[in-house]
Amino acid sequence: MSVDAQQFIEEIDAPVDEPIEQLDVRNLGPPRPLSETLERLAEMDEGVLVQLNDRASQHLYPNWTTTATATKPGKRTRRR
């Protein structure tokens, strides 16, 4: 799969005048994608890092799928 990092950066309104680095972590199992990304970010002085990943990192995003549902009056449960 080919990814055009420049086009992706323009779509998400990231700075286009900065150097672009790509990090492909699609074949790495947890926790290597996160550790490789953090290491690369620490090494970068400037620029935009585009991470290629084949899964959503559940620890980096807010839990948008959690909803509150009423089961009994006054009691709420969380469903994922």
C-alpha positions, 0 to 999 in steps of 0.5 A: 500500500502506497501512502502519499504523506504530503497529500495526507498532511495537507488534508489534516491541515498540518504544516506543509512547509516542514520536513516530513518523516514517515514511520511504518509500524504496520508489521510490528506488534504491541508495544513496539509501534508506540515505542518506535513512534516515541523514539522517533519523535524524541530524535526529531528537531522539527517536522511532521511525523506520519505513522503508517499503522494497520490498527488504531492505537487505543491508548492514544485516542479518546474513548469515543465509542464509550456511551452511557446507557441507563440500566436502572433509574439512577444507575449508569453503565459504560458500554464499549 
